[in-house]
Amino acid sequence: MLHFELVTPERLVRSDEVYMVTVPGADGDFAVLEGHAPFMSTIRDGDVLVQKTQGGAPETIAIRGGFAEVNARGLTVLAEHTG
């Protein structure tokens, strides 16, 4: 499982173990699974898609701006705003 955190300047929005997260990167959408290579990306306004299980229906979380970081601990999305 992938550890996923969604954070805004105001609060921790989500911290969960999930199967896959698709992020609206500045250069296009990218999907992150457990074991993904480390990297950082700016993100554009759009929807983060969170799949709790393989083949499961994704949950959609609208975000505006920010950064995404993938490291050995998982994926952290630092969004300017959600909703």
MIVEX-347346 format. One record per residue (C-alpha): residue number from 1; x, y, z. Coordinates in nm, 2 decimals. Layout:
REM residues N
[NUM,[X,Y,Z]]
...
END
This chain:
REM residues 83
[1,[0.00,0.00,0.00]]
[2,[0.10,0.36,-0.07]]
[3,[0.10,0.61,0.22]]
[4,[-0.08,0.93,0.09]]
[5,[-0.11,1.26,0.26]]
[6,[-0.30,1.57,0.13]]
[7,[-0.21,1.89,0.31]]
[8,[-0.31,2.25,0.28]]
[9,[-0.17,2.55,0.47]]
[10,[-0.46,2.53,0.71]]
[11,[-0.47,2.15,0.79]]
[12,[-0.40,1.79,0.71]]
[13,[-0.69,1.70,0.48]]
[14,[-0.61,1.33,0.44]]
[15,[-0.36,1.07,0.56]]
[16,[-0.43,0.72,0.44]]
[17,[-0.30,0.39,0.30]]
[18,[-0.42,0.36,-0.06]]
[19,[-0.35,0.16,-0.37]]
[20,[-0.29,0.44,-0.62]]
[21,[-0.32,0.82,-0.65]]
[22,[-0.34,1.02,-0.98]]
[23,[-0.22,1.38,-0.95]]
[24,[-0.27,1.67,-1.19]]
[25,[0.10,1.75,-1.25]]
[26,[0.20,2.07,-1.43]]
[27,[0.33,1.86,-1.72]]
[28,[0.04,1.62,-1.72]]
[29,[-0.14,1.38,-1.49]]
[30,[0.08,1.11,-1.32]]
[31,[-0.01,0.81,-1.12]]
[32,[0.18,0.70,-0.81]]
[33,[0.18,0.34,-0.67]]
[34,[0.38,0.19,-0.38]]
[35,[0.75,0.18,-0.47]]
[36,[0.74,0.47,-0.71]]
[37,[1.07,0.64,-0.78]]
[38,[1.13,0.96,-0.57]]
[39,[1.06,1.29,-0.74]]
[40,[0.89,1.63,-0.70]]
[41,[0.64,1.81,-0.93]]
[42,[0.44,2.13,-0.93]]
[43,[0.07,2.06,-0.97]]
[44,[-0.20,2.25,-1.16]]
[45,[-0.56,2.30,-1.06]]
[46,[-0.76,1.98,-1.11]]
[47,[-0.87,1.66,-0.94]]
[48,[-0.66,1.41,-0.74]]
[49,[-0.80,1.06,-0.79]]
[50,[-0.75,0.83,-0.49]]
[51,[-0.80,0.45,-0.54]]
[52,[-0.83,0.27,-0.21]]
[53,[-0.81,-0.07,-0.38]]
[54,[-0.69,-0.21,-0.71]]
[55,[-0.98,-0.18,-0.95]]
[56,[-1.19,0.02,-0.70]]
[57,[-1.38,0.34,-0.80]]
[58,[-1.16,0.64,-0.74]]
[59,[-1.25,0.92,-0.50]]
[60,[-1.21,1.26,-0.65]]
[61,[-1.06,1.55,-0.45]]
[62,[-1.05,1.89,-0.62]]
[63,[-0.73,2.09,-0.56]]
[64,[-0.58,2.42,-0.66]]
[65,[-0.21,2.46,-0.71]]
[66,[0.08,2.34,-0.50]]
[67,[0.35,2.06,-0.51]]
[68,[0.37,1.69,-0.49]]
[69,[0.65,1.49,-0.35]]
[70,[0.71,1.12,-0.38]]
[71,[0.97,0.97,-0.14]]
[72,[1.04,0.64,0.04]]
[73,[0.76,0.72,0.29]]
[74,[0.50,0.77,0.01]]
[75,[0.32,1.06,-0.16]]
[76,[0.26,1.40,-0.01]]
[77,[0.05,1.66,-0.20]]
[78,[0.09,2.01,-0.07]]
[79,[-0.21,2.19,-0.21]]
[80,[-0.29,2.57,-0.19]]
[81,[-0.66,2.49,-0.16]]
[82,[-0.90,2.19,-0.17]]
[83,[-1.26,2.18,-0.27]]
END
